[in-house]
Amino acid sequence: MILPDGAYTLGGVKIAIVFASKNGTTCKAAKRMASLLAEHEVDLINLGEVKKPRLDQYQAIALGTAIYAGKPLKMMKALVKRQEVALQKARLGLFVCGMMKENDKRASELADAFPESLHASAVAEAFLGGEFNLDQLTAIEKLVISRIAGEATRASTIDDNAIEVFAKQLVGA
Ligand SMILES: Cc1cc2nc3c(=O)[nH]c(=O)nc-3n(C[C@H](O)[C@H](O)[C@H](O)COP(=O)(O)O)c2cc1C
């Protein structure tokens, strides 16, 4: 059901934040987003745990995935493939988490993460930054990430301001 923009600010909107996370950062960003939307009914859906969520009950859906080697996680691609039509019916937001610094590369990672049909209907889109969980990475992965982030591998780039803007756009506030 698609309501006029303003209606979402009146409360009672059922929202799903559906995320794909390998090392926990996208989960962290999704939880921060959920806390900003606490006046609504929000379900956090981790695709690592719930493979086939039922999404037809939500008026607004945020989809978020981590980016590895320039690509979204497979579980997000699989969800989108299965539910592309249902997703187009909801008020939709698309976000990615990654450590790419350059704006043009961030934009193309976000663009490539979801199909054109979903970008066309999305009311919010954002690159929310990320973190490297160094303890969980292999030696090869550490080599790869030094190319992405240079020396800045320890700093979190999770963008709280971008999360807030995204959450507001998602509910039309
Ligand atoms: C091996 C490896 C490859 C990565 N490749 C990219 C990349 O191509 N682009 C990007 O923006 N971030 C990249 N990242 C950074 C991750 O997207 C970032 O660590 C993100 O916060 C991970 O989210 P997660 O903890 O939810 O899995 C990479 C990280 C690792 C470890």
The ligand as a Gaussian input file, in Angstrom:
#p B3LYP/6-31G(d) Opt

LIG

0 1
 C       37.941000      -8.314000       1.635000
 C       37.148000      -7.042000       1.703000
 C       36.757000      -6.416000       0.526000
 C       36.035000      -5.211000       0.582000
 N       35.680000      -4.595000      -0.592000
 C       35.009000      -3.416000      -0.531000
 C       34.680000      -2.727000      -1.731000
 O       34.940000      -3.167000      -2.850000
 N       34.034000      -1.540000      -1.615000
 C       33.685000      -0.988000      -0.392000
 O       33.091000       0.091000      -0.352000
 N       34.003000      -1.628000       0.755000
 C       34.633000      -2.815000       0.715000
 N       34.952000      -3.476000       1.880000
 C       34.555000      -2.892000       3.160000
 C       33.278000      -3.499000       3.727000
 O       32.192000      -3.213000       2.890000
 C       33.067000      -2.915000       5.130000
 O       34.016000      -3.495000       5.981000
 C       31.653000      -3.100000       5.654000
 O       31.501000      -2.345000       6.836000
 C       31.368000      -4.548000       5.920000
 O       30.048000      -4.686000       6.341000
 P       29.598000      -5.930000       7.236000
 O       30.390000      -5.817000       8.524000
 O       28.143000      -5.702000       7.458000
 O       29.888000      -7.172000       6.478000
 C       35.665000      -4.666000       1.839000
 C       36.038000      -5.328000       3.013000
 C       36.762000      -6.493000       2.957000
 C       37.139000      -7.179000       4.241000

